[in-house]
């Protein structure tokens, strides 16, 4: 009886073995064209803060005329908008870049559109080579990476990990300094020799015991990849690409990240996270001990940082930027003063996206009201997005609202503070 059962089992397993299925996906070996493209992408990102030293790419970039090839882009208007903004002045090279500032985000979107709407790979590659030495390195890398992730014809291209391109944004500055010094002074430096640089994780405050989690290279990379796949400026309606439950994914990731952070705190007997108060100083300081490519230290948050620091922008007012770059104005609290174009400083990232705490409280109050009423307004203010009729869609809308992304929910009314 046991022998019979064993034979039946083996026969059934043989029938179910996936190797016999005619529908099994066939692996395709990379051809010469793909390998060439992969190599071109990798060369574009070598020492990205320095001028490109591959002569073939430099020659191609110098000879390529974007305006003269406007017919090779799906939407010619995208090319015109980019060139108009570029001639007025983009973020210079050598300046720290952040996609969370209004003007820089707008410029990044224009560059991304140029990449995304290229009709074919050849046009995309020539545009990227042109932008490599003319656009701020961080801005170029962000737009280029997002386009690579979202273009269908580039699905198989593999980009280097961001911590290999910008190691100084993931590794302590003292470790980077030791690596520089070793490279400069060790005359016997070879590719076969391994160097180990110990990092100093001395704890000066109780909160610093969690740096292994808050500054984890893998976790930071994961967070960055999320925004390569879901850039904040990307609107599904505008680009004709549907992100399945984008807001829900954002809400879930943030919720899980915070839950893990709380568990890590509990494991060290640290107090629970207290609610944020705008009218009280931040008791916890934070110093990432990182350094930008130009040598400037990444800004830190001092102990007992209070909102009074937000009221000091050259003793004048606050810069408010329109998300789509339509108007950049200087706000004094009572009225706008003409059109104001921010100055790019060769140091810290520009701090001109400040808001009054009272305005942020108003945004939060509107979101709470939307939760209580059970719906949010669309961008046009005419469509209501229900929260409770369908729970899955409701959490999706709530995530879009909190993130303040490019989806068609009323950004101007609910704000976009998170990004």
N, C-alpha and C positions, 0 to 999 in steps of 0.2 A: 504493500500500500504506500509506504514511504517512497519507494522507488518510482511509483507511478506519479505521485504528487510532485516529486522532484523533476521528472521529465516534463510534466505539464508546465511547471514554473519556468524551466529553461526555455521551452518552446515559446511561452508568452513573452519572456524577456527578449528573445531573439526578434520577435515581431515588433516589439516596442523600441528596439535599439535605434537611436536617431540616425546612425550611419546608413541605414537602409532607406531612409525617407527621401523620396525624390525632390521634396520641397526644401531640403536643407540648404541654407545659405552657402554659396560658394565664395571662398576667399579669392580676391583678385590681387595678384602681385603687382606692386607699384611699377609703372612703366617709366621710361626715360623722361618723358615730359613732366610727370608728377614729381619725380626726384629733382628735376631742375627747378621747378617752382618751389619746392620745399627748401632747396638750397638758397634760392633768391630771397626767400622770406627770412631765413636765418641771417644772411649777410646784411639785410636791411637793419637788423636790430643789434648789430655788433657795435659796442661803445656808442650808444645812441646819443649821448650828450656831446660827442665829438663829431666833427665833419666826416662824412662818409669817405673812406679811403679806398673803396673799390672803384677803379677807374671807369669800368663799363657802366656802373650805375651813376657815377657823377656825370659822365658824358650824356647819358640818356636823360637825366634830370635837367641838365642845362639846355638841352635841345627841345624838350617837350613844351608845347604851348597849349595850355588848358583851354584858353578862349578859342584858339584856332581849331580845336577838336571838340567843340561844344556839341556837335551832332553825335558824338560817341557816348553821350550821356542820356539816360532815359528822360530826364526832365531838364531842359536847357535853363529853366529859371533857377534851378539849384546852382548851376555854374555862375550865373550872373549875380546871385545873392552872395556867394562865396567870394568872388572876385571883388565885389563892391566893398565888402567888409575887410578883405585882406589888404586892399589898397589904402584903407583908412588906418590900418594898423592892428595886427594881431598881437597876442602875448609874445614878447620877445624870447628868443632862445636864451638859456642860462638863468631864467627866472623860475622859481618853484611854481608848480602847477597843481591846481586842485579842481576837480570837476564839480565841486559843490558851490562854487561862486558863480553868480548869475552871468556875468559877462564871459567868463571862461567857459561856462557850460554852453552858452549860445554859440561861441566860436567853435567849440568842439562839435556841436551838432552840425554846423555848416560844413566842416571838414568831413565828418562822417557821411553826410548826404552825398558829398562828392565821391567818396569811395563806394557807397552803397548803390548809387544809381549809375555807376559805370556799366556800360552795356555788355562788356566782356572782360575776360581776365586780362587781356593785353592792355586795355584802357585802365583798369584798376591798378595794374602793376606800374605803369608809367606815371600815374597820378601819385602813387605812394612814393616812388623814387623821387619825383619832383618835390613832394612835401617833406621828405626825410631831412633835407638840409635847410629848409625854409620856414618850418613851423617849430614852435617850442617842442622840445623832445618829449616831455611828459604828455603834452596835448596830442602830439602825433601818435605816440604809443597807445593812448587810450582809444582814440578814434580808429586807428588801424586795427587794434585788437578786437574792438566791438564789431567792426565791419567783417573781419575774418570769421568771427563766431557766427554772424547772422547771414552772410551770403551763402547761398546754396552751392555755388561752384567752388567754395573753399572749405567744405565740410571736413575733408580729410587732412587739411593742413594742420600741423602741430606747431604751436608757438612755444618758445622757451618759457619756463616758469618765471613769473615776475620777479622772484627773489634772485634770479640769475641776471636779470636785466638791471634791476635797481636794488642791489643787495643792501645799500645803506638805508633803505626804508624798512628793512626787515631785521637787520642785525645792529647791535649796539655800536655806537660811534667809535668807542675805544678799540673794538675788535677790527673795524674797518681801518682805523689808523695803524694798527699793528701790521695788517696785511700790506698797506701802502709802504710802510717803512721796510718791511722785508723785501718787497719787490724792488725797492730803490737801492737797497744796500747789499743785498745778498748777491754777490757776483756768480755764485754757483747755482743760482735758481734754475731748475729744470722742471719739465712737465712730469717727470717720473718721481720727483721728490714730494713728499707729503708734509704739509705744515699744519700744526694744530695751534690755534690761538684761543686760550681759555678766556671765557667771558666772566666778568665780575658781577655776581648777582647778590652782593652785599645788601642786606635789607636795612634801610634807614627809617622806614615807617612801617607800621603793621600792614598797611595796604599793599606794600611792595612785595609781600610774600606771594602774591598772586600773579606776579609778572610772567611766570611760566605759562599762565593761561591767557592773560590779557595781551601779551606780546608774542604769542605762539606763531611761528612762521607759517605752519600749515593752516591754522585757523584764519590768519589774515589773508592768505592766498585764496582760501575757499570763499571768503567774503568778497574779495575782489572779483573772482570768477562769476559770482552771482550777478554783479553789475556789468560784467562783460556780456552776459546773457540777457540781462534785463536793465539796460541803461535807463536812467531816470527820464531822459528826454524823449524816449521812444514811445510814439503813439501808435497803437495798433490800427486805428482808422486811417491815419495819414500814410503809413507804410504798407498797409494791406497785409499785415502779419498778425495772426491771433496768438496771444500768449495764454495758454490754458491756466485759468485761476491764478493769474499773476499776483493779485493782491493777497490772496490766501497764502501763497507760497512765501511772500514777504513777511506776513504776520506770523506764520508758523516758524520761520527761521529766527526771527527776532525773539519770539517767545521761548523757543528752545535754547537759544544762546543765553538769554537772561536766566532761565531756569538752571542751566549748567553753572553759570556764574554764582548764583545763590548757593548751590550745593558746594561749590569750591570754597566759598566763604564760611559755610557752616563747618566744613572739615577742619578749618583752622580756628574755630571759635570766634570768628569775627562777627560783629553785630549785623543785624539784618539791614538791608538797603532801605534807607528812609525816603519818604516822598520828597520830590523836588519842590523847593520854595524859591520863588523869584526874589522875595524880599529878605532872604537870609543868605549870608555868605556861604560859599562852598567850603566845607570843612576839610575836604580831602584834596590834597594836591596831586598833580600828575606830571611826571617828567618822563617822556618816552626814551630819552637819551639817544635820539636819532639825529642824523645830519643829512641835509639836502646835498645834491650833487655839486652845488656851487660852494659848499663848505659852511653854509649858514645852518645853525642849529634849528631843529624843529621846535616851534613854540611849545611852551609848557604852561600848565595852570598852577599858579601859586596857591599856597595855603590861605584859606579864608578869602577866596576870590569872590567879589560881590558885584552886583549889577552897576555899581558906580563906575566900574571900569568900562562899561558899555557906553557911558555918556561922554567919553573923551575921544573924539575924533577931530583932532586939531582944534578943539574948542569951538567947533562950528556946528556940525550936524551929522547926519547919517546918509550914506549913499544907499538909495533904493534902485534896483535895476529891474526893468521889465524882463520877464522870463524869455521872451522871444526877441529881445534886443531892440524892440521898437522904440523905446525911450529910456534913456539913462539920465536921471535927474538927481539933483542934490536937495535933500529934505532937511529943513531946519526945525521941524516940529509943527510949524503952522502953514508953511507954503513951500512950493518947489522953486528952486532958483535955476531957471533955464535948463539947458542940456549940459550935463557934466560928464566928461570922459575921464575915467580914473587913470592915474599915473601908475605905471608898473615899476615897482621898486625891486632892485636886485638884492633882495633879502627874503624876508618872510612873505608868505603868500598874502595877497592883498586882503585887508580886513574892511571891505566896504559893504558887505552884505549884512549889516547889523539891523536889528529891529528893536523897537521899544518893547520892553516886557509887557506893557499894557496891550500892545497889538498881538503879541503871542498869546496872552490870556484870552483875547477875543477869539482867536482862531480855535483855541482849545474849547472855549465855551460853545462855539458853533458846532464843533464835532460832537460834543456831549449832547447838544440839543438834537442833532440829527439822530443820534442813538436813541434818545428818548422818544422822538417823534416816529422813528422807524423808517426814515428815508433820507437820502442826500440828493442835492440838486446837480444837474448836469452842467457842463461848461456854459451852455446857452441859457441856463436857468429855467428851461421849459420842461425838461424831463426829470422825473423823480426816480431814483434808484432805490427800490425797497430793500430793507434789511432783513425782515422777518418772514416774508412770503416764501422765500427759498433760502434756507440757512447757508448752503454752499455759496450761492451768489452773494448773500449778505456779507459774509466774512470776506469775500473777494472785494466788494465795494469798500468795506471798512479798511482793508489793507491798502487799497489804492489811495484812500483819503489820508491815512496816517503817513504813508510814504511820500505823498505829494508827487507822484510820478506823472508821466505824460498821458495817462489814460483820460477819457472824456468825463472827468468829474470836475466840479467847479474849483479850480486851483486858486483863483483870485479870492474866492469867498472863504475857503477852508485853509488856505495857506499851503506852503511847501517848506516847512521849517526843517523837517528831517533831512532832506537832501542838502 
